[in-house]
């Protein structure tokens, strides 16, 4: 507590309405005014509690093979502002195409009908094959928020994730891996609305920025019907991390592919540079990378993603 004179105590420059009481006993109006001033200050400097937390998750370890990615801190701020404005209003994750290789039954192959698809580690195929996809280790954590329920965690939702392998191939579709179903799996969100998958860092193939696909279903029972997905979207991966990963053995083709692309030229993320979908990343090549994204979903709006069409007739993947 401070004061401008001996008779009128103030707190943070504001006169106390009840000078004889403690700061915590000044009444609701005074408390709300203090809270508003603090939120306004955070808005001015461009971060909030969510931004601080994401920035912490996006910090990278130092040392050989690690990525002190300048884009990690930038993407942390971007993800925070994309998910929550200064007034606390959530922005729904953009609906995107599922591409031509969804494996959800909407385009031929259907991994979601197979026993064993609900799993945390998606590096290996299951069923008739046990082949493991090679590549730099990666975990992906998606936190699904329910806008229709006030922005709290979307609990017991089913999240289906899939992405290409180190060579840019999609299991169940690409000729070289048509008999595999690796790098596909489903997890059910916990009380925090979160799911975590263990995988490998995907390649950059010709024409698309490095990305990970996901669909959100209201519950596990709904995954056998792709039309019940309440959201279809993609996670964009930061360039600095991609550069580091693609400098390692096995990702050589990704180097030249990435050199011809940008987030703003990509036919999926290009409309806004992926600001709502850019994952935060921490880790290193040797220890593996942790990718995280918060995905607010509005179940009261009709999903518009899932189609395979793209600009100029080119199918986004």
Number of C-alpha atoms within 10 A of each C-alpha: 10 13 15 12 8 7 8 15 18 17 13 11 11 15 15 21 16 14 14 11 10 10 16 9 14 15 12 10 9 18 13 11 11 15 11 12 12 12 15 15 13 14 14 11 8 14 21 22 11 17 22 15 14 25 23 15 19 27 19 22 15 11 9 9 16 20 25 21 24 15 21 28 23 16 28 29 24 24 26 26 22 24 24 19 15 15 9 12 14 22 18 20 21 20 20 22 22 25 18 18 23 30 23 22 17 16 15 13 17 17 21 21 14 12 9 13 21 18 14 18 20 24 24 17 22 18 11 9 12 13 15 17 20 16 22 22 20 22 19 23 17 21 20 27 25 21 20 14 13 11 18 15 21 27 19 19 25 25 28 25 22 27 26 26 24 23 19 18 19 26 26 21 18 14 10 12 15 13 15 23 30 28 24 33 25 27 22 24 23 17 11 14 20 24 22 22 23 18 30 25 31 29 29 27 21 15 17 21 28 28 24 19 22 22 26 28 24 19 17 18 11 16 24 17 15 20 14 16 23 21 27 24 22 28 24 24 26 24 18 15 25 22 16 17 28 23 15 14 9 15 22 16 17 23 19 14 17 21 10 12 16 16 22 14 16 18 19 25 24 14 12 13 16 24 21 26 26 28 30 34 32 25 24 24 21 11 14 19 24 24 25 27 25 24 30 26 27 21 17 11 11 11 18 13 18 21 17 18 15 14 9 7 8 11 16 19 24
